[in-house]
Amino acid sequence: MSEKINVGIIGVSGYTGLELVKMLINHPAFTLSYVANSTGGIRLDELHPSLSGVCSLQVQKADVDTCAASCELVFLAVPHKTAMAFVKPFMKLSTKIVDFSADYRLTQELYEEYYCPHTDVENLENVVYGLPEMFREEIKKASLVANPGCFPTSAILGLLPFLDKRIAGSPVIIDAKTGVSGAGKKLSEVTHFVNVNDNLFAYNPFFHRHAPEIAQKLGINFDEVNFVPHLVPLTRGMISSIYIQTQGEFDAEELVREYYKDEPYVRISKNPVDMKNTAGTNFCDIYVKQKGNVLFISSSIDNLLRGSSSQALANANLMMGLDENTGIPNIAYVP
């Protein structure tokens, strides 16, 4: 490519921001020209010492006008509520956006029930949900993409092929495990080493904020989605164990293989999946097992990559007319 595309990251301090930097500095079509957080005044390799000798860009204090002047697309790796304060002015300046937060994933009614009042309702009509397996063609035309949550990515990809086989109205049970990096960098009592080490626990059972996102995108009644996340003493990784009741005779493995046969980042496994084989990649690994009319689906992703940063990069590739696979990691951190 003769002329590279300038992109920026607002929210470069966190784990997902770091993962984006690691992919973008070697991206063949994008140039990382702007990085920012809430304060600025530091170099990227000072903020993330792992980048010493690799990338020493100056971290700016986040400013819409400065970013828009140098970037065709910006990644917003910032929390909910913070994101919509940036999206509104960026949209007016015609800068394309991939938003990591929940601010544009839900309807206004659902968002305000689970988060806070929405201050940019008009752009809820302009957003595309950033799951390529569902909305690839729409993403190509989008100016604003809402990057999915990590739990919804894992659960939705596991469930999509079987929606027509599920007994209508029957419970959808999602028992999900995630590494501690999913909670972000900010320390809390829950994520403190002493609490997490040698421990395992559920949190926000049935009423976690990602449950309505899963239900809405699958077109399932929220009351039928029984989602229980667990925190496990691992840095990264995610597995969703999903149980549904099905009807009719069908071969689940054959069905899921056919459904995803043309999808580059969904792999179907003959053996139960694990976290290690997807760590460091954009892959979602899926395993299925039938017992009578009960179907077990096991879905594994890297929560920081397929559940966040690499999926965001795939969306950005599509938005900018590039091959979806450009610069996307596909070799796992094994051993």
Secondary structure as UniProt FT lines:
FT   STRAND          5..10
FT   TURN            12..13
FT   HELIX           15..24
FT   TURN            25..26
FT   STRAND          30..37
FT   STRAND          42..43
FT   HELIX           44..47
FT   HELIX           49..51
FT   TURN            52..54
FT   STRAND          58..61
FT   HELIX           64..70
FT   STRAND          73..76
FT   TURN            80..81
FT   HELIX           82..92
FT   TURN            93..94
FT   STRAND          96..99
FT   TURN            103..105
FT   HELIX           108..114
FT   HELIX           121..125
FT   STRAND          127..129
FT   HELIX           132..140
FT   STRAND          144..146
FT   HELIX           150..159
FT   HELIX           160..162
FT   TURN            163..165
FT   TURN            168..169
FT   STRAND          172..178
FT   HELIX           180..183
FT   TURN            189..191
FT   HELIX           193..196
FT   TURN            197..198
FT   STRAND          201..202
FT   TURN            205..207
FT   HELIX           210..218
FT   HELIX           222..224
FT   STRAND          225..231
FT   STRAND          238..246
FT   HELIX           252..259
FT   TURN            260..262
FT   TURN            264..265
FT   STRAND          266..268
FT   TURN            276..280
FT   STRAND          284..291
FT   TURN            292..293
FT   STRAND          294..301
FT   TURN            303..308
FT   HELIX           309..319
FT   TURN            320..321
FT   TURN            324..327
//
